[in-house]
Each structure stands twice: as C-alpha cells, then as structure tokens.
C-alpha cells in the first residue's frame, strides 16, 4: 500500500503540473513538451525530498517503535530507496530529453512575433539561440546534477559496490563499497 500511495502522489503531481503548464503562455511556443518536462520535474521534487528518508537509520528505528511501525513497512527501507532512485532516473531522463530535444529547439525556431507575444517578457524581449540557452544557469547546473547522479548511480550498482569490476590500477579505487559510499556523499552538491 505504501508504494501505491507514493505512486499515486507522483501521478497527481505530474498531472497537476501538466495541466498548469497546459494553460501557460509557454504552451503556445513549446506545446506538450513543456507540459511533460515540467510534470516530470514536479515528480523529481517529491522523490528528491523522499529519497533520504528511508536511509535515516535512527529515524527509521524510532518510527518502527511507534504506532506507525505496525502500519508502515519500515523494514523494506533500502528497497524503497532503490525504487525512488529508479523513479528519479526516469524523471531526470524525461525532463532533460524533452527540454534539450523538444522545448529548446521549439523556442529557438519559434517565429519572432509569436515568441515576443508569448515568452518575450521572460527573456527580456531577446530571443535566445540554442547555445545561449545551454549557457543559462539552470541548464548548466542541471547538467552538472545529472552528471553527479549518473556517477553515483553507476557506483551504486551491484557490480561496482561488490568490487566485481576489474579496472586498471589507477582506477581500481573507483570500485567497492567505499567508492559507493563517497560518491553518494556528492549528493550534498545536488541539494545545494
């Protein structure tokens, strides 16, 4: 039931943001691409706020001893953490791919008059080029976050975590539990 509740929250958030952007001026220029990308981003907000909770051992231990312990499956916390991580990976993929391959090209290719009427004020009435969009702070930090996540997710896989991957000598320290542990601490940068 906990997964059903969590998944229902994701569906509600995605739908809410999708409908919200369906009625914004950005929809005129970017269409359903922006609705889906923003819906995926809204699910990321929930999942990024939840992913740490199952790994807070002291909190989970305390919650087990409360009334909630008889209702909520706290013993399955690591699997729930992994499920949330998978949902984050899917959300990041949808969000990034739609912005980079759909929203931004539509924004750049939009007729000047339509751009100025719909989104001109958001861009100080100067239509950006694709390279200019890619240098915006939100895009640069988004790409950096995706790289940190990809690095951490890769080192969290069973093969790397259990030191089953045989890398050449200088990279040998990139496998094993310590690499997994320290790479996960890079998420401090993601939350900043």
Buried (B, 14 or more C-beta within 10 A) or exposed (E): EEEEEBEEBBEEBBEEBBEBBBEBBBBBBBBBBBBBBBBBBBBBEBBBEBBEBBEEEEBBEEBBEEEEBEEBEBEEBEEBBEBBBEBBBBBBEBBBBBBBEBBBBBBBEBEEEEBBEBBBEEBEEEBBEEEBBEEEEEBEEBEEBBEBBEBBBBBBEEEBBEBEBEEEEEEEEBBBEEBBEEBBEBBEEBEE
